[in-house]
Amino acid sequence: MDITIETYDDKYWEEICRVHDASRKKELKYASLEDAFLPLEAVAEEEGLLEYPHVDVALLGNRV
């Protein structure tokens, strides 16, 4: 399967949240900071995630 890069679209939001949250939990676990976890849905706006002039999404097949 090839990896493709596409410009962000709202249709990817749920999958981006799923991928982010799963990886963030692992990252915080290795730092012994599990209690610091906040889901992307809760922090994306305050962190300005979608305020960048260009946001891309990597797809493997049809999955983020």
C-alpha positions in Angstrom: 0.0 0.0 0.0 1.2 3.5 -0.8 1.1 6.4 1.6 -0.6 9.5 0.1 -0.7 13.0 1.5 -3.9 15.1 1.3 -4.9 18.5 2.5 -6.9 18.3 5.7 -10.6 18.0 5.4 -13.2 17.7 8.1 -14.0 14.1 7.0 -10.7 13.1 8.6 -11.4 14.7 12.0 -12.6 11.6 13.9 -9.7 9.4 12.7 -7.2 12.1 13.5 -8.6 12.3 17.0 -8.4 8.5 17.3 -4.8 8.3 16.1 -3.7 11.3 18.2 -5.3 10.1 21.4 -3.9 6.6 21.2 -0.4 7.8 20.6 -0.6 10.6 23.2 -1.7 8.1 25.8 1.4 6.0 25.0 3.7 9.0 25.1 2.4 10.1 28.5 2.6 6.5 29.9 6.3 6.4 29.1 6.8 9.7 30.9 4.7 8.5 33.8 2.2 11.4 33.2 -0.9 9.4 32.3 -3.1 11.8 34.3 -2.1 14.7 32.0 -4.0 13.2 29.1 -6.5 15.4 27.3 -8.3 14.2 24.2 -7.5 16.1 21.0 -11.2 17.1 20.7 -10.8 19.0 24.0 -7.6 20.9 23.2 -7.4 21.3 19.4 -8.9 24.8 19.4 -6.9 26.2 22.3 -3.7 24.8 20.8 -4.6 26.3 17.4 -4.2 23.0 15.6 -6.3 24.0 12.6 -5.1 27.6 12.5 -2.0 26.7 10.5 -2.2 28.0 6.9 -1.7 24.4 5.6 -2.5 21.1 7.4 -1.9 17.8 5.7 -3.1 14.3 6.4 -1.1 11.1 5.6 -3.2 8.2 4.4 -2.3 4.6 4.2 -4.9 3.1 1.9 -8.0 5.1 3.0 -7.0 5.4 6.7 -5.3 8.3 8.5 
